[in-house]
């Protein structure tokens, strides 16, 4: 009996589908440059951006969406909390996405290609919407009556004059790429990993949503629109199929052995034998019991006797001459002792 080796196996990444590193560096850098230039190209539409902001604010009230001021009121309860929210908004967006892509590239190359395509499609669609629909954030809208937490409490990533800001387009609120990228990162990790705790990755977009609304940088509709765009990207770009992964044996418990028959052994259901050194042909030379049990090439029948008139043949083995076993005479009936008189 041979025991198959079984144990916890962590499959290595499929490097055959990993894109060349230099090409990916240039590609990601190019996409980031297009992203920055696209946002700056949409800058300067001040009047249109404020007009659109009024329309979005009124639409949210018609749809009975929660007031952004309610979330901001929670942050303003503590100076440390609002500063933590501003820091999260300023520092997590790009680094988290970059670390996500690097980890996928090293450990899950198939998922890396898929997630990179999804992020590229989402970003391109968002840039097009920034150009078509400039939107001032709620922190600039007088009707919203919200606090610009970045400017008041710090840190802030925007300039003091939004119309002349050369580092970022402050009128590109719709849709929110902060939330879109965070959601794409979480979904990508949930799909690419197998831990039962992987749904916790969804806390990243949830915290991001509360931060972008609480700091008055985005409306609820900004997050809703980017979620719709991301859903379209996922519908167009299907994730890679999961590869089979052997089940891990529980700690302290040996894996069940796999029984492999010895070379030359054959299993039978009814009437054929299992032999390690020689196989018998079962034709008319079957055992009386109709079942054969092999150990060393011999088989036994019920009481070990052949049936009357039956014939057996030896197996045709290489180098051994085959002879026919003569027929056995019918056995005489047993003699029974009866009161000392023999019949």
C-alpha positions as CSV (number, residue, x, y, z in Angstrom):
1,X,0.0,0.0,0.0
2,X,1.4,3.4,-1.0
3,X,0.4,6.5,0.9
4,X,0.0,9.6,-1.3
5,X,1.8,12.6,0.1
6,X,-0.6,15.3,0.9
7,X,-0.1,18.6,2.8
8,X,-0.8,22.3,2.8
9,X,0.4,23.6,-0.5
10,X,0.5,27.3,-1.4
11,X,0.6,27.4,-5.2
12,X,3.2,29.6,-6.7
13,X,2.1,32.6,-8.8
14,X,1.8,31.8,-12.5
15,X,4.7,33.8,-13.8
16,X,4.0,32.8,-17.4
17,X,1.2,35.5,-17.5
18,X,3.1,38.2,-15.7
19,X,3.7,41.2,-18.0
20,X,7.2,42.5,-18.4
21,X,8.1,44.8,-15.5
22,X,9.6,47.7,-17.5
23,X,6.6,47.8,-19.8
24,X,4.2,47.9,-16.9
25,X,6.2,50.7,-15.2
26,X,5.9,52.8,-18.3
27,X,2.3,51.9,-18.8
28,X,1.2,52.8,-15.2
29,X,3.3,56.0,-15.3
30,X,1.7,57.0,-18.5
31,X,-1.8,56.4,-17.2
32,X,-1.0,58.5,-14.1
33,X,0.2,61.3,-16.3
34,X,-2.9,61.2,-18.5
35,X,-5.0,61.2,-15.3
36,X,-3.2,64.4,-14.0
37,X,-3.3,66.2,-17.3
38,X,-7.0,65.3,-17.9
39,X,-8.0,66.7,-14.5
40,X,-6.0,69.9,-15.2
41,X,-7.6,70.2,-18.6
42,X,-11.1,70.3,-17.0
43,X,-10.0,73.1,-14.7
44,X,-11.3,76.7,-15.0
45,X,-15.0,76.2,-15.6
46,X,-15.9,78.0,-12.5
47,X,-19.4,79.3,-13.3
48,X,-20.5,76.0,-14.9
49,X,-19.1,74.0,-11.9
50,X,-21.1,76.1,-9.4
51,X,-24.2,75.8,-11.4
52,X,-23.9,72.1,-11.6
53,X,-23.2,71.9,-7.9
54,X,-26.6,73.6,-7.2
55,X,-28.3,71.0,-9.5
56,X,-26.6,68.1,-7.7
57,X,-27.5,69.4,-4.3
58,X,-31.2,69.9,-5.2
59,X,-31.3,66.4,-6.8
60,X,-30.0,64.8,-3.6
61,X,-32.8,66.5,-1.6
62,X,-35.4,65.3,-4.1
63,X,-34.0,61.7,-3.8
64,X,-34.0,62.1,0.0
65,X,-30.3,61.2,0.3
66,X,-28.7,61.8,3.7
67,X,-27.4,65.2,4.4
68,X,-23.6,65.4,4.0
69,X,-23.6,67.7,7.1
70,X,-24.7,64.9,9.3
71,X,-21.5,63.0,8.6
72,X,-19.4,66.1,9.0
73,X,-21.0,66.8,12.3
74,X,-19.6,63.4,13.6
75,X,-16.1,64.4,12.5
76,X,-16.3,67.8,14.1
77,X,-16.8,66.4,17.5
78,X,-13.1,66.0,18.0
79,X,-10.1,67.9,16.6
80,X,-8.1,64.7,16.3
81,X,-10.8,62.8,14.4
82,X,-11.2,65.5,11.8
83,X,-7.5,65.7,11.3
84,X,-7.3,62.0,10.9
85,X,-10.0,62.1,8.2
86,X,-8.1,64.9,6.4
87,X,-4.9,62.9,6.6
88,X,-6.7,59.8,5.3
89,X,-8.1,61.7,2.3
90,X,-4.7,63.2,1.5
91,X,-2.3,60.2,1.9
92,X,-4.2,56.9,1.4
93,X,-5.7,57.4,-2.1
94,X,-2.6,56.9,-4.3
95,X,-0.3,54.8,-2.0
96,X,-3.0,52.2,-1.3
97,X,-3.7,51.7,-5.0
98,X,0.0,51.5,-5.8
99,X,0.6,48.9,-3.1
100,X,-2.4,46.9,-4.3
101,X,-1.1,46.8,-7.9
102,X,2.5,45.8,-6.8
103,X,1.2,43.0,-4.6
104,X,-1.0,41.7,-7.4
105,X,1.9,41.9,-9.9
106,X,4.1,39.8,-7.6
107,X,1.6,37.3,-6.2
108,X,-1.5,37.2,-8.5
109,X,-0.3,38.1,-12.0
110,X,-3.6,37.1,-13.7
111,X,-5.6,39.3,-11.3
112,X,-3.1,42.1,-11.7
113,X,-3.8,42.3,-15.5
114,X,-7.5,42.3,-14.8
115,X,-7.5,44.9,-12.1
116,X,-5.1,47.2,-14.0
117,X,-7.5,47.1,-17.0
118,X,-10.5,47.8,-14.7
119,X,-8.7,50.8,-13.1
120,X,-7.7,52.2,-16.6
121,X,-11.3,51.9,-17.9
122,X,-12.8,53.5,-14.7
123,X,-10.2,56.4,-14.8
124,X,-10.8,57.1,-18.4
125,X,-14.5,57.2,-18.0
126,X,-14.2,59.5,-15.0
127,X,-11.9,61.9,-16.8
128,X,-14.4,62.1,-19.7
129,X,-17.1,63.0,-17.1
130,X,-14.9,65.6,-15.5
131,X,-14.6,67.3,-18.8
132,X,-18.3,67.1,-19.6
133,X,-19.6,67.9,-16.2
134,X,-17.4,70.1,-14.0
135,X,-18.7,70.2,-10.5
136,X,-17.7,72.3,-7.4
137,X,-17.4,70.2,-4.2
138,X,-19.9,70.8,-1.4
139,X,-17.3,72.6,0.7
140,X,-17.5,75.4,-1.9
141,X,-21.3,75.5,-2.2
142,X,-22.9,78.2,0.1
143,X,-26.2,76.3,0.1
144,X,-24.6,73.3,1.7
145,X,-23.2,75.3,4.7
146,X,-20.4,72.9,5.2
147,X,-16.9,73.4,6.6
148,X,-13.8,73.1,4.5
149,X,-12.1,70.8,7.0
150,X,-8.8,70.6,5.1
151,X,-8.3,74.4,5.1
152,X,-9.5,74.9,8.7
153,X,-8.0,71.9,10.5
154,X,-5.4,70.6,8.0
155,X,-3.7,69.0,6.2
156,X,-5.0,70.2,2.9
157,X,-4.1,69.0,-0.6
158,X,-5.7,71.9,-2.5
159,X,-4.6,75.5,-3.2
160,X,-6.3,78.5,-1.8
161,X,-7.6,79.7,-5.1
162,X,-9.4,76.8,-6.9
163,X,-9.6,78.5,-10.2
164,X,-5.8,78.8,-10.5
165,X,-4.8,75.6,-8.8
166,X,-2.1,74.0,-11.0
167,X,-1.7,70.8,-8.9
168,X,-5.3,69.5,-8.9
169,X,-8.6,70.2,-10.4
170,X,-10.9,71.2,-7.6
171,X,-14.0,71.2,-9.9
172,X,-13.7,67.4,-10.7
173,X,-15.9,66.1,-8.0
174,X,-18.2,64.0,-10.2
175,X,-17.4,61.1,-10.1
176,X,-15.2,60.5,-7.0
177,X,-12.1,58.6,-8.0
178,X,-11.2,58.5,-4.3
179,X,-14.1,56.2,-3.7
180,X,-13.9,54.4,-7.1
181,X,-10.3,53.4,-6.7
182,X,-10.9,52.3,-3.1
183,X,-13.8,50.1,-4.1
184,X,-11.8,48.6,-7.0
185,X,-8.9,47.8,-4.6
186,X,-11.3,46.1,-2.1
187,X,-13.1,44.1,-4.8
188,X,-9.8,43.1,-6.4
189,X,-8.4,41.8,-3.1
190,X,-11.6,39.9,-2.3
191,X,-11.5,38.2,-5.6
192,X,-7.8,37.5,-5.6
193,X,-7.5,36.2,-2.0
194,X,-9.0,33.1,-0.3
195,X,-9.0,34.0,3.4
196,X,-12.3,33.9,5.1
197,X,-11.5,37.4,6.4
198,X,-11.3,38.9,2.9
199,X,-14.7,40.7,3.1
200,X,-13.0,43.0,5.6
201,X,-11.2,44.7,2.7
202,X,-14.5,46.4,2.0
203,X,-13.9,48.5,5.1
204,X,-11.4,50.5,2.9
205,X,-14.1,51.9,0.6
206,X,-16.5,52.3,3.5
207,X,-14.1,54.5,5.4
208,X,-13.2,56.4,2.3
209,X,-16.8,57.2,1.6
210,X,-17.3,58.6,5.1
211,X,-14.1,60.6,4.8
212,X,-14.8,62.2,1.4
213,X,-18.4,63.1,2.5
214,X,-17.4,64.2,6.0
215,X,-14.6,66.5,4.8
216,X,-17.1,68.1,2.3
217,X,-15.0,67.1,-0.8
218,X,-17.7,65.0,-2.4
219,X,-21.4,64.5,-2.6
220,X,-23.2,61.2,-2.1
221,X,-24.0,61.2,-5.9
222,X,-20.3,61.3,-6.7
223,X,-19.9,57.9,-5.0
224,X,-23.0,56.5,-6.6
225,X,-22.0,57.5,-10.1
226,X,-18.5,56.0,-9.8
227,X,-20.0,52.8,-8.5
228,X,-22.2,52.6,-11.6
229,X,-19.1,53.2,-13.8
230,X,-17.1,50.5,-12.0
231,X,-20.0,48.0,-12.3
232,X,-20.0,48.6,-16.1
233,X,-16.2,48.0,-16.2
234,X,-16.6,44.7,-14.2
235,X,-19.4,43.6,-16.6
236,X,-17.1,44.3,-19.6
237,X,-14.0,42.8,-18.1
238,X,-14.6,39.5,-16.4
239,X,-12.2,38.3,-13.6
240,X,-9.8,35.4,-14.3
241,X,-11.1,31.9,-13.4
242,X,-10.0,30.6,-10.0
243,X,-7.4,27.8,-10.2
244,X,-7.8,24.6,-8.1
245,X,-6.1,24.7,-4.8
246,X,-5.6,21.5,-2.7
247,X,-7.5,21.5,0.5
248,X,-5.4,21.9,3.6
249,X,-5.4,19.1,6.1
250,X,-6.6,20.2,9.6
251,X,-3.8,20.9,12.1
252,X,-2.7,17.8,13.9
253,X,-4.6,15.5,11.6
254,X,-2.9,13.4,8.9
255,X,-4.2,13.5,5.4
256,X,-6.2,10.4,4.4
257,X,-3.9,7.9,2.7
258,X,-4.5,7.2,-1.0
259,X,-4.4,3.5,-1.7
260,X,-2.6,2.5,-4.8
261,X,-2.6,-1.1,-5.9
262,X,0.8,-2.9,-6.3
263,X,2.1,-3.3,-9.8
264,X,0.5,-6.2,-11.6
265,X,-2.5,-6.4,-9.3
266,X,-6.0,-6.4,-10.6
267,X,-9.2,-6.0,-8.7
268,X,-12.3,-7.9,-9.5
269,X,-16.0,-7.6,-8.6
270,X,-17.2,-11.2,-9.0
271,X,-15.1,-14.2,-9.7
272,X,-11.7,-12.8,-10.8
273,X,-8.7,-12.9,-8.6
274,X,-6.1,-10.4,-7.3
275,X,-2.6,-11.6,-7.6
276,X,0.7,-10.1,-6.8
277,X,2.9,-12.7,-8.5
278,X,0.6,-14.5,-10.9
279,X,-2.9,-14.1,-12.3
280,X,-5.2,-17.0,-12.9
281,X,-7.6,-17.2,-15.7
282,X,-11.1,-17.7,-14.6
283,X,-13.2,-19.6,-17.2
284,X,-14.4,-23.0,-16.3
285,X,-11.8,-23.2,-13.6
286,X,-13.6,-21.0,-11.1
287,X,-13.7,-21.7,-7.4
288,X,-16.8,-23.3,-6.0
289,X,-17.6,-20.1,-4.1
290,X,-17.4,-17.9,-7.2
291,X,-15.1,-15.4,-5.5
292,X,-11.3,-15.3,-5.6
293,X,-8.9,-14.0,-3.0
294,X,-5.3,-13.7,-3.9
295,X,-2.3,-13.5,-1.7
296,X,0.5,-15.2,-3.5
297,X,-1.2,-16.4,-6.6
298,X,-3.4,-19.1,-5.1
299,X,-7.1,-18.8,-4.6
300,X,-9.4,-20.6,-2.2
301,X,-13.0,-21.7,-2.5
302,X,-15.5,-22.1,0.3
303,X,-14.0,-25.3,1.8
304,X,-10.9,-25.2,-0.5
305,X,-12.2,-27.9,-2.8
306,X,-12.8,-27.7,-6.5
307,X,-16.2,-28.5,-7.9
308,X,-16.8,-31.7,-9.6
309,X,-15.9,-31.8,-13.3
310,X,-14.3,-28.3,-13.2
311,X,-11.0,-27.5,-14.9
312,X,-8.4,-25.0,-14.1
313,X,-5.4,-23.7,-16.0
314,X,-2.3,-22.1,-14.9
315,X,-1.6,-18.6,-15.9
316,X,0.5,-18.1,-19.0
317,X,3.6,-16.6,-17.5
318,X,6.8,-15.8,-19.5
319,X,9.3,-18.6,-19.4
320,X,7.0,-21.2,-17.8
321,X,5.5,-24.0,-19.8
322,X,1.8,-24.4,-19.5
323,X,0.3,-27.7,-18.8
324,X,-3.3,-28.7,-18.5
325,X,-4.5,-29.9,-15.2
326,X,-6.4,-33.2,-15.6
327,X,-10.0,-33.4,-14.7
328,X,-10.7,-34.4,-11.2
329,X,-12.8,-37.4,-10.7
330,X,-16.1,-37.0,-9.0
331,X,-15.6,-37.3,-5.3
332,X,-17.2,-40.2,-3.6
333,X,-19.8,-39.5,-1.1
334,X,-18.5,-39.2,2.4
335,X,-18.6,-42.1,4.6
336,X,-20.7,-41.7,7.6
337,X,-20.1,-43.5,10.8
338,X,-23.3,-45.0,12.1
339,X,-23.3,-47.0,15.2
340,X,-20.0,-48.6,14.2
341,X,-21.4,-49.9,10.9
342,X,-19.7,-48.7,7.7
343,X,-21.9,-48.1,4.7
